[in-house]
Amino acid sequence: MANYDVIIIGSGPGGYVCAIRCAQLGLKVACVEGRETLGGTCLNVGCIPSKALLHASHMLHEAEHNFAAMGLKGKSPSVDWKQMMAYKEKTIGQNTSGIEFLFKKNKVDWLKGWASIPEAGKVKVGDDVHETKNIIIASGSEPASLPGVEVDEKVVVTSTGALELGKVPKKLVVIGAGVIGLELGSVYARLGSEVTVVEFLDVVTPGMDAEIQKTFQRTLKKQGLTFVMGAAVQKTEAMKTKAKVTYKLRKDDSEHVIDADVVLVATGRKPYTEGLGLDTVGIKMTERGQIAVNGKWETNVPGIYAIGDVIEGPMLAHKAEDEGMAAAEQVAGKHGHVNYGVIPGVIYTHPEVANVGATEEELKEQGRDYKVGKFSFMGNGRAKANFAGDGFVKILADKDTDRILGAHIIGPAAGDLIHEICVAMEFGASAEDLAMTCHAHPTYSEAVREAALACGDGPIHM
């Protein structure tokens, strides 16, 4: 008899959600985690701590720039970095302990240690070998590196080190203008750092709608970030308390050097599969080092599944969660499903940036006939009252059927607003369906309705 019906390797958003769902479906479940706390990268050194610092630094920005205009007089608060770090740690603790409680509530066993798979149906943790009918790999990802860039997590850091700095750096160089680099860059810019972002491509946030990219970069420039685009980093040199970044501009091959107190390497992430013994059991991998799975999240080895950052697709916590629930359904003999066409992406700067579905560039490439409905937050009463009028909502709909194909938002609460469009797309709704739905006034969500109206006869308030 197997010890378990299923063992999940990794307790990040994909793993812990999968474990709880398996338990809800009546399976005997264990989850392997080698960290001292549950939650994986996201809760411990990623999504949650970065959002705590984004919130704290945004409050400082509001105090420095908008309080006086609202009649809130007095000296702007100073930054107590030690206390801000304590607030961040408390936030992490509340979330990770919450998962531990959910494991106990759902009778999920936590196998503490690092896992390997000696053979199908067996998971080794420490000196113990546990037998199981199914294995689900949810081991997540780790920061990707660059040639010539040696990370020490003190002067040259990944996102992990950037969340643990001993003080706010005077000069911060961010390598990479993706989500992680821009979020953490904006945190330190608000806290007083001189932030320079060095990006290989000519645009920020590769893959996003081009109009959003331009507006987003322009907005971040206003907030004090400096951008060096089309630059290939050659190397970093770390001294005791300083660093140098050498890069070449692709347009003319000229070489330049920037001094920094801290260098943040934010050039993406790669699947974390080290030590799992995938070669031993013969699990097939893709050319990009991901675990190859079929439409049911099964690997080529019967009884072994994989979800989240270790397989193809966007490295997003909520994508991993959806796959975790779907894989649990498969293991329990049901039918799991993930709609990969309706997975939102969010950048938690201020203003926030959110997207779902196709971009204009993708629709043009596909030769689709589409229409665009746009509405600026400057026409939204709530946004103007809250000093949040920058940005817009953009909805893309099929020219003939009016079915919503994608949406892109830069503005206040974009990460929350995108979800009514996600629900609409999940049900195959038209822009008119959204436009004819009553939205409360005054709310930011009215901008979404106005953009939907713009797909038809036109918005009311612009």
Summary of the structure (lengths in Angstrom):
residues: 462
radius of gyration: 23.4
end to end distance: 67.8
largest distance: 70.2
contacts: 1628
relative contact order: 0.12
helix: 35%
strand: 26%
